[in-house]
Amino acid sequence: MDMEVLGQEQSSEQLDLEEISRKISFLDKWREIFSFHRLGTNNTTPQSHEGNHISTDENEDGTGIPQPKGQGHLLSSGLCSIPNPSIISSKLGGLPISLAMATKLRQILFGNTIHVFSYNWKKAYFRFHDPSSELAFTLEVGKGGARSIQMAVQGSIIKYLLFTRKGKDSNFGFRGEGSHGVILFLYSLIFSRTFERLQMDLDVTTTQLLQPNAGGFLCRQAVLNMILTGRASPNVFNGCEKGKSQETLHGVLTRSDVGYLQWGKDALEDDRLSQVGSMLKTPKLPIWLCNINGNYSILFCTNRQLLSDWKMERLFDLYFYSGQPSQKKLVHLIIDTHSHHWERDQQEEKHGPRRRFSPVEMAIRTKWSEATINWNGTIPFF
């Protein structure tokens, strides 16, 4: 009887917020907690709101099978769908977040407390390619806004494998975690940085971390900069600049381990505020997250001295991973920055006066403007 009375007294809104609070607590133990829990939504409320339309993806678990309704069941159309609840062990430590903090989380992500993650976000996680493939060290990358986070993490993986780990004989094993990994990683970033520091990082151009796009959400530059540099700077230029109304705009303050290159066919070359600064163009390690026409990819060099010895930049190798399912092996590019102009022009004339360079080449030239790029037998595909 006590449980029935309690269930009647709790409103659906309280259940929703309490579920959100409980599920995103204990950030240092994501695997142990989130393998047992499910988040609820306001679909359990008996009230209907005219004009609110929920897509099929939000009503179902992604398999096309509607979720059961009724007492004791919380629909999976909220922030994410996680298996049935279980008792949290006291050994995990930590404290549940408050309802106010749960509200802040949605505010900093979406700018309101109404929006939720789309299906593509919910199913995005971190999984490596088959161990026997040539891309065994790379992540399988999905569609939608979570892709940019996956590729930024890919840059950190390459950093670790090439330049950080000490032993070369270690055998690594990875356990499949199912979905929601990217969302949980984003939560962890936010709580690690703290709401207070995030507000200091952002400026008038960016008040939330995600922006609506085609029924989903894309990461703003602040999210990528938070992964690359540790600060959620909304812009890619160095330091701080003044906007058109003399407002202060926040850029990148220090060099990061992994850099960033950007090229778009519609970008304005004379827009100084959109140009990537030297802090991101010249990172500490020769690895770059690339934003090419809104698609994210990775360029890297295995020679650590590339950015510390100018002589190394005359002729060097870069490796390119696009994250596209059609790519089955790394692309090996040979970059020549020391050819004379007449030699380069002579080479380009062989291809005809209307030869168009691939977007990857254009992105590379934002860093090495005089470079000629040899695809080493591969047909340019990106």
Residue pairs with C-beta under 8 A, 6 or more apart in sequence:
7 71
11 45
12 42
12 44
12 45
12 46
13 42
13 45
15 40
15 44
15 74
16 40
16 41
16 42
16 44
16 78
17 99
17 102
17 103
18 99
19 38
19 39
19 40
19 74
19 78
20 39
20 40
20 78
20 79
20 102
20 105
21 96
21 97
21 98
21 99
21 101
21 102
22 37
22 88
22 96
23 33
23 34
23 37
23 38
23 39
23 79
23 82
24 97
24 102
24 105
24 187
25 33
25 94
25 95
25 96
25 97
26 32
26 33
26 88
26 92
26 93
26 94
27 94
27 187
27 188
27 191
27 192
28 93
28 94
29 92
29 93
29 94
30 184
30 188
31 177
32 89
32 92
33 88
33 92
34 82
34 180
34 184
35 82
35 83
36 82
36 83
36 84
36 85
36 86
36 88
37 82
37 83
37 85
37 86
38 74
38 76
38 81
38 82
38 83
38 84
38 85
39 74
39 76
39 78
39 79
39 80
39 81
39 82
40 74
40 75
40 78
41 74
41 75
41 76
41 77
41 78
41 116
42 78
43 54
43 69
43 75
43 77
44 69
44 74
44 75
54 77
55 119
55 215
56 64
57 118
57 119
58 77
58 116
58 119
59 66
59 67
59 75
59 77
60 66
60 67
60 77
61 67
61 76
61 81
62 119
62 122
62 123
67 73
67 75
67 76
67 77
67 81
69 75
76 82
77 116
78 116
79 116
79 117
79 183
80 117
80 122
80 179
80 180
80 183
81 122
82 180
97 105
101 195
103 113
104 195
105 187
105 190
106 112
106 113
106 115
107 113
107 208
108 190
108 195
108 198
108 208
108 209
109 115
109 186
109 190
109 208
109 209
109 210
110 208
110 210
110 217
111 207
111 208
115 212
115 217
117 183
117 217
118 144
118 215
118 216
118 217
120 142
120 143
120 144
120 145
120 146
120 216
121 144
121 145
121 146
121 182
121 183
121 216
121 217
122 179
122 180
122 183
123 142
123 179
123 180
124 142
124 144
124 146
124 147
124 149
124 150
124 179
124 180
124 181
124 182
124 183
125 177
125 178
125 179
125 180
125 181
125 182
126 139
126 150
126 153
126 177
126 181
126 182
126 185
127 139
127 140
127 174
127 176
127 177
128 136
128 137
128 138
128 139
128 140
128 174
129 135
129 136
129 137
129 138
129 139
129 140
130 136
133 328
134 328
134 329
134 330
135 321
135 327
135 328
135 329
135 330
137 157
137 158
137 161
138 154
138 157
138 321
138 323
139 150
139 151
139 153
139 154
139 157
139 323
141 147
141 150
141 151
141 154
141 323
142 150
144 216
145 210
145 213
145 216
145 217
145 218
145 219
146 182
146 183
147 296
147 323
148 218
148 219
148 223
148 224
148 291
148 296
149 182
149 185
149 186
149 219
149 223
149 224
149 227
150 182
150 323
151 289
151 296
151 297
151 298
151 323
152 224
152 227
152 228
152 258
152 289
152 296
153 185
153 227
154 298
154 321
154 323
155 228
155 258
155 287
155 288
155 289
155 298
155 300
156 227
156 258
158 287
158 298
158 300
159 257
159 258
159 285
159 287
162 285
162 287
162 300
162 302
162 304
163 285
163 304
186 209
186 223
189 223
189 226
189 227
190 198
190 209
193 201
193 226
193 230
193 231
193 232
197 232
198 209
198 232
201 222
201 226
201 231
201 232
201 233
201 234
201 250
202 222
202 232
202 234
202 250
203 234
203 235
203 247
203 248
203 249
203 250
204 243
204 247
204 249
205 234
205 235
205 243
205 249
206 220
206 221
206 222
206 234
208 220
209 219
209 220
209 222
209 223
209 232
210 217
210 218
210 219
210 220
210 223
211 217
211 218
211 220
220 234
221 233
221 234
221 235
221 236
222 232
222 233
222 234
223 232
224 260
224 289
225 231
225 232
225 233
225 234
225 236
225 252
225 260
226 232
228 256
228 257
228 258
228 259
228 260
228 280
228 289
229 252
229 253
229 254
229 256
229 279
230 256
231 252
231 253
233 250
233 251
233 252
233 253
234 249
234 250
235 241
235 249
235 250
235 251
235 252
235 273
236 251
236 252
236 260
236 262
236 274
236 275
236 276
236 277
236 280
237 251
237 252
237 272
237 273
237 275
237 276
237 277
238 251
238 252
238 253
238 277
238 278
238 279
239 251
239 252
239 253
239 277
240 248
240 249
240 250
240 251
241 248
241 249
241 251
241 272
241 273
242 248
242 249
243 249
243 273
249 273
251 277
251 279
252 277
252 279
252 280
253 279
254 279
255 279
255 282
255 283
255 284
256 279
256 280
256 283
256 284
257 283
257 284
257 285
257 287
258 283
258 285
258 287
258 288
258 289
259 280
259 281
259 282
259 283
259 285
259 287
259 288
259 289
260 276
260 280
260 281
260 283
260 288
260 289
260 290
260 291
261 276
261 280
261 281
261 288
261 289
261 290
261 291
261 299
261 363
261 364
261 366
261 367
262 276
262 290
262 291
262 292
262 363
262 366
263 290
263 291
263 292
263 293
263 359
263 362
263 363
263 366
264 291
264 292
264 293
264 294
265 293
265 359
267 274
268 274
276 366
281 366
281 367
282 307
282 367
283 307
284 307
285 304
285 307
286 300
286 301
286 303
286 304
286 306
286 307
287 298
287 299
287 300
287 301
288 298
288 299
288 300
288 367
289 296
289 297
289 298
290 296
290 297
290 298
290 299
290 360
290 363
292 359
292 360
292 362
292 363
292 382
293 359
295 322
295 382
296 323
297 320
297 321
297 322
297 323
297 360
297 382
298 320
298 321
298 323
299 318
299 319
299 320
299 363
299 364
300 318
300 319
301 316
301 317
301 318
301 319
302 317
302 319
303 312
303 316
303 317
305 312
306 312
306 313
306 316
307 313
313 337
313 368
314 336
314 337
314 338
315 334
315 335
315 336
315 337
315 338
316 334
316 335
317 332
317 333
317 334
317 335
318 333
318 335
318 364
319 330
319 331
319 332
319 333
320 330
320 331
320 333
320 360
320 382
321 327
321 330
321 331
322 331
322 381
322 382
324 381
324 382
326 381
327 381
331 375
331 376
331 378
332 376
332 378
333 360
333 364
333 373
333 374
333 375
333 376
334 373
334 374
334 376
335 364
335 368
335 371
335 372
335 373
335 374
336 371
336 372
336 373
336 374
337 368
337 370
337 371
337 372
339 347
339 370
339 372
341 370
344 370
344 372
347 372
348 355
357 365
357 373
358 380
358 381
358 382
359 382
360 373
360 380
360 382
361 373
361 380
364 371
364 373
365 371
